[in-house]
Amino acid sequence: MDPQKRIARRERKRDELIHKAIEMAAQDGLDSLTTTALAAEMGVTAGALYRYFKSKDHLLAAVEIAVIESFAQAIDAAELAIETDTELKRVLVAVEAYRLLETERPGEFRVLAYFIGVPDAVLPDDVAADVAPAALRLFSHYGAVVSDAMEAGELDAADALQRAMVLWSAAHGVLERRKITRILPGDMGLDIAAIYRATVNALLQAWGADQNELKNTWDWIESQSPTIAAAVGETE
């Protein structure tokens, strides 16, 4: 067989394994994702998996990388789908896109939550290092839109990447709180989307965003949300 075809076939098979692993982890959690279970689902031997992944940890890293890269692509797609005339709008498009990932891509979102929702490290440091480039790409997108907003005078000057990390951490943290609504009385009126936007709003105001401009931009985001949702969903 032609070497290029062999490489392409191997990559396709590896992608299929990762996709199935994401499905399994989304349904039953990371603990259920064993090489034996994955091999059974894919109709191969457990030993055959090691031609594609050095260990279970490397398989888990591949899963995490795939989800993060997919989310980064979705946020890029959302920005391309929406025409903006201020940098603050670009920031909120990226923020809204991430919120909609939870509803439009719940399986992948759940998998990412498994990786980052526990205090203990899921992967050993040497394997976790493989995830860093994908994570940096995601944070860099937020860093870029925040930086552009600062350069345009729509936010006060500061460390853009640090703010990107704060913004993402706050946003993701609020979305993970949705599980609380399962055990609280329904009449408490907890609206995760409203809490999410209030959290982002508080951060952006603290960073110098004009309150009236923020309100107008959120109103605009509300009108654009279906388009953003469609863009996010199409990249799956």
C-alpha positions as CSV (number, residue, x, y, z in Angstrom):
1,M,0.0,0.0,0.0
2,D,1.1,3.5,-0.8
3,P,2.7,5.0,2.4
4,Q,0.6,8.1,2.2
5,K,-2.6,6.1,2.0
6,R,-1.4,4.0,4.9
7,I,-0.8,7.1,7.0
8,A,-4.2,8.5,6.0
9,R,-6.0,5.3,6.9
10,R,-4.2,5.2,10.3
11,E,-5.3,8.8,11.0
12,R,-8.9,8.0,10.1
13,K,-8.9,5.0,12.4
14,R,-7.4,7.0,15.2
15,D,-10.0,9.7,14.7
16,E,-12.8,7.1,14.8
17,L,-11.4,5.7,18.1
18,I,-11.2,9.2,19.6
19,H,-14.8,10.0,18.5
20,K,-16.1,6.7,20.1
21,A,-14.1,7.4,23.2
22,I,-15.7,10.8,23.5
23,E,-19.1,9.3,23.1
24,M,-18.4,6.7,25.9
25,A,-17.0,9.3,28.3
26,A,-19.9,11.6,27.7
27,Q,-22.4,8.9,28.5
28,D,-20.7,7.2,31.5
29,G,-17.8,9.4,32.6
30,L,-14.1,9.1,32.2
31,D,-13.8,6.2,34.7
32,S,-15.8,4.0,32.3
33,L,-13.4,4.7,29.4
34,T,-11.1,1.8,29.5
35,T,-9.1,0.4,26.7
36,T,-10.9,-2.9,27.0
37,A,-14.3,-1.2,26.8
38,L,-13.3,0.9,23.8
39,A,-11.8,-2.0,22.0
40,A,-15.1,-4.0,22.5
41,E,-17.1,-1.0,21.2
42,M,-14.9,-0.8,18.1
43,G,-14.6,-4.5,17.4
44,V,-10.8,-4.7,17.9
45,T,-8.5,-6.2,20.4
46,A,-7.3,-4.1,23.4
47,G,-3.8,-4.7,22.1
48,A,-4.6,-3.1,18.8
49,L,-5.4,0.2,20.5
50,Y,-1.8,0.5,21.5
51,R,-0.8,1.0,17.9
52,Y,-2.6,4.3,18.1
53,F,-2.1,5.4,21.8
54,K,0.9,4.6,24.0
55,S,-1.3,4.2,27.1
56,K,-4.7,4.9,28.5
57,D,-3.4,8.3,29.6
58,H,-2.4,9.1,26.1
59,L,-5.9,8.1,24.9
60,L,-7.5,10.4,27.5
61,A,-5.2,13.2,26.4
62,A,-6.2,12.7,22.8
63,V,-9.9,12.9,23.9
64,E,-9.3,16.1,25.8
65,I,-7.3,17.7,22.9
66,A,-10.1,16.7,20.4
67,V,-12.8,18.4,22.6
68,I,-10.8,21.5,23.2
69,E,-9.8,21.9,19.5
70,S,-13.5,21.3,18.6
71,F,-14.6,24.1,20.9
72,A,-11.9,26.5,19.6
73,Q,-13.1,25.8,16.1
74,A,-16.7,26.4,17.1
75,I,-15.8,29.8,18.7
76,D,-13.9,30.7,15.5
77,A,-17.0,29.7,13.4
78,A,-19.3,31.8,15.6
79,E,-17.1,34.9,15.1
80,L,-17.0,34.4,11.4
81,A,-20.8,34.1,11.3
82,I,-21.4,37.4,13.0
83,E,-20.5,40.8,11.6
84,T,-19.4,43.1,14.5
85,D,-18.6,46.8,14.6
86,T,-17.1,47.0,18.1
87,E,-14.4,45.0,19.9
88,L,-16.8,44.5,22.8
89,K,-19.2,42.7,20.5
90,R,-16.4,40.3,19.5
91,V,-15.8,39.6,23.2
92,L,-19.4,38.8,23.9
93,V,-19.8,36.7,20.7
94,A,-16.9,34.5,22.0
95,V,-18.5,34.4,25.5
96,E,-22.0,33.6,24.1
97,A,-20.5,30.9,21.8
98,Y,-19.0,29.2,24.8
99,R,-22.3,29.3,26.7
100,L,-24.0,27.7,23.8
101,L,-21.5,24.9,23.6
102,E,-23.1,23.5,26.8
103,T,-26.5,23.3,25.1
104,E,-25.5,22.6,21.5
105,R,-22.7,20.2,22.3
106,P,-23.6,18.7,25.7
107,G,-21.7,15.5,25.3
108,E,-18.4,17.2,24.6
109,F,-19.0,19.8,27.2
110,R,-19.6,17.0,29.8
111,V,-16.3,15.4,28.8
112,L,-14.4,18.6,29.3
113,A,-16.1,19.1,32.6
114,Y,-14.9,15.7,33.7
115,F,-11.3,16.7,33.0
116,I,-11.3,20.1,34.7
117,G,-14.1,19.7,37.3
118,V,-12.1,17.8,39.8
119,P,-9.1,19.2,41.9
120,D,-6.9,16.1,41.3
121,A,-4.9,15.8,38.1
122,V,-6.5,13.5,35.6
123,L,-3.3,13.0,33.6
124,P,0.3,12.8,34.7
125,D,2.3,15.9,34.0
126,D,4.3,14.5,31.0
127,V,1.1,13.5,29.2
128,A,-0.9,16.6,30.2
129,A,1.8,18.7,28.5
130,D,0.5,17.3,25.2
131,V,-2.8,19.1,25.9
132,A,-1.2,22.5,26.4
133,P,-1.1,23.7,22.7
134,A,-4.8,23.0,22.3
135,A,-5.7,24.8,25.6
136,L,-3.4,27.7,24.6
137,R,-5.3,28.1,21.3
138,L,-8.6,28.3,23.2
139,F,-7.3,30.8,25.7
140,S,-5.4,32.8,23.0
141,H,-8.7,33.4,21.2
142,Y,-10.2,35.1,24.3
143,G,-6.9,36.8,24.9
144,A,-7.0,38.3,21.4
145,V,-10.5,39.7,21.6
146,V,-9.9,41.1,25.1
147,S,-6.6,42.6,23.8
148,D,-8.3,44.2,20.8
149,A,-11.0,45.6,23.1
150,M,-8.3,47.1,25.3
151,E,-6.4,48.6,22.3
152,A,-9.7,50.1,21.1
153,G,-10.2,51.8,24.5
154,E,-13.3,49.7,25.2
155,L,-11.6,48.0,28.2
156,D,-8.8,49.3,30.5
157,A,-5.3,48.1,29.8
158,A,-4.1,45.0,31.6
159,D,-2.6,41.5,30.9
160,A,-4.9,40.2,28.2
161,L,-4.1,36.5,28.6
162,Q,-4.6,36.7,32.4
163,R,-8.0,38.3,31.8
164,A,-8.8,35.6,29.2
165,M,-8.1,33.0,31.8
166,V,-10.3,34.8,34.4
167,L,-13.1,35.2,31.9
168,W,-13.1,31.6,30.7
169,S,-12.8,30.3,34.3
170,A,-15.7,32.3,35.5
171,A,-17.8,31.4,32.4
172,H,-17.1,27.7,32.6
173,G,-17.6,27.6,36.4
174,V,-21.1,29.1,36.1
175,L,-22.1,26.6,33.5
176,E,-21.0,23.7,35.7
177,R,-23.3,25.0,38.4
178,R,-26.3,23.9,36.3
179,K,-26.2,20.6,38.2
180,I,-27.3,22.5,41.3
181,T,-30.6,23.3,39.7
182,R,-31.5,19.6,39.7
183,I,-31.7,19.5,43.5
184,L,-33.0,23.0,44.3
185,P,-36.7,23.9,44.4
186,G,-38.0,25.0,41.0
187,D,-39.5,28.1,42.4
188,M,-36.1,29.6,43.3
189,G,-35.9,30.9,39.7
190,L,-32.2,30.1,39.1
191,D,-31.5,31.0,35.5
192,I,-28.1,29.8,34.6
193,A,-28.0,31.9,31.4
194,A,-28.8,35.0,33.4
195,I,-26.2,34.2,36.0
196,Y,-23.7,33.5,33.3
197,R,-24.3,36.9,31.7
198,A,-24.3,38.7,35.0
199,T,-20.9,37.2,35.9
200,V,-19.4,38.2,32.6
201,N,-21.0,41.6,32.9
202,A,-19.5,42.2,36.3
203,L,-16.0,41.3,35.0
204,L,-16.2,43.5,32.0
205,Q,-17.5,46.4,34.0
206,A,-14.7,46.0,36.5
207,W,-12.3,46.0,33.5
208,G,-13.6,49.4,32.3
209,A,-16.5,48.6,29.9
210,D,-19.1,51.3,29.7
211,Q,-22.3,50.1,31.4
212,N,-24.7,51.5,28.8
213,E,-22.6,50.1,25.9
214,L,-22.6,46.7,27.7
215,K,-26.4,46.7,28.0
216,N,-26.8,47.6,24.3
217,T,-24.3,44.9,23.3
218,W,-26.1,42.3,25.4
219,D,-29.3,43.2,23.7
220,W,-27.6,42.8,20.4
221,I,-26.2,39.5,21.4
222,E,-29.7,38.3,22.3
223,S,-30.7,38.9,18.7
224,Q,-27.7,37.1,17.4
225,S,-27.8,34.1,19.7
226,P,-29.7,31.8,17.2
227,T,-27.0,32.5,14.5
228,I,-24.2,31.9,17.0
229,A,-25.9,28.6,18.1
230,A,-26.2,27.5,14.5
231,A,-22.5,28.2,13.9
232,V,-21.4,26.4,17.1
233,G,-23.6,23.4,16.3
234,E,-22.5,23.0,12.7
235,T,-18.8,22.5,13.6
236,E,-19.6,19.3,15.6
